């Protein structure tokens, strides 16, 4: 979860990148199932971001385009090849 846009969104909303992603998926009308045994993490995962936060979830749509997904696959493959 080291994407710059995601980290900026988390900073703007004063929450974690995971919380931004959970709220992003919920904003798309999808359900989210999270797993954690850590009580604080569970409570954080349930934190719904208010509609008046400074970040627009639609800004994250660029992370799910076919082009971005292909670029991510290429970067991951290059990284994998560097370590072998």
ABEGO torsion letter per residue (X at the ends): XABAAAAAAAAAAGBBAAAAAAAAAAAAGBBBBBBBABAAAAAAAABBBBAABABBAAAAAAAABAAAAAAAAAAAAAAAAAAX
